[in-house]
Amino acid sequence: MISAEYCRLMACYNRWQNTSLITASDGLTEAERWMDRGAFFKSIAATLNHLYWADALMLERIKGNERPQDTVKHSLISLSDWSEYKDLRVKRDVEIEQWAADITKPELNDIIKWYPPDGSARIEMRTAICVVQLFNQQTHHRGQIHAMLTDMGAEPEPTDIPAMP
């Protein structure tokens, strides 16, 4: 399936791409970041907030928290302060990189168990699948943000892994 090296590569890619989107978003006004652009979560800011939340939720699951939704609250409008968001995003990216630095191949074969927020039956899934979900979700939503930024004339960096510094 996947390896510990894959996790480290994708954690680095995550940080690089988030930095690129934040840098491109720095050139926007607050109103422009929150403007409804027709994306699933409407705005750049709301999509960034969703991505921040989804990362926290999946990391908690991977770390063994069976009910992360009890402490990790989903909000599309919080974080609303751009400086605070940027600081917290950097911290979350460091957390992901630290987790990836420590993961081992045997741990990727472990089973993660959690209860979904909707109260349905407990889910059991291999850690490797959850890790793929973590990184796939990031790529999906960053693609939406990249498209919104590009449509506005902002210039985030390319998204191709071979272009990563």
Sequence and secondary structure as in RCSB ss.txt:
>XXXX:A:sequence
MISAEYCRLMACYNRWQNTSLITASDGLTEAERWMDRGAFFKSIAATLNHLYWADALMLERIKGNERPQDTVKHS
LISLSDWSEYKDLRVKRDVEIEQWAADITKPELNDIIKWYPPDGSARIEMRTAICVVQLFNQQTHHRGQIHAMLT
DMGAEPEPTDIPAMP
>XXXX:A:secstr
   HHHHHHHHHHHHHHHHHHHHHHTTS HHHHHS  SBTTBSHHHHHHHHHHHHHHHHHHHTT S GGGTS   
SS    HHHHHHHHHHHHHHHHHHHHH  HHHHTSEEEE  TT    EEEEHHHHHHHHHHHHHHHHHHHHHHHH
HTT       GGG  
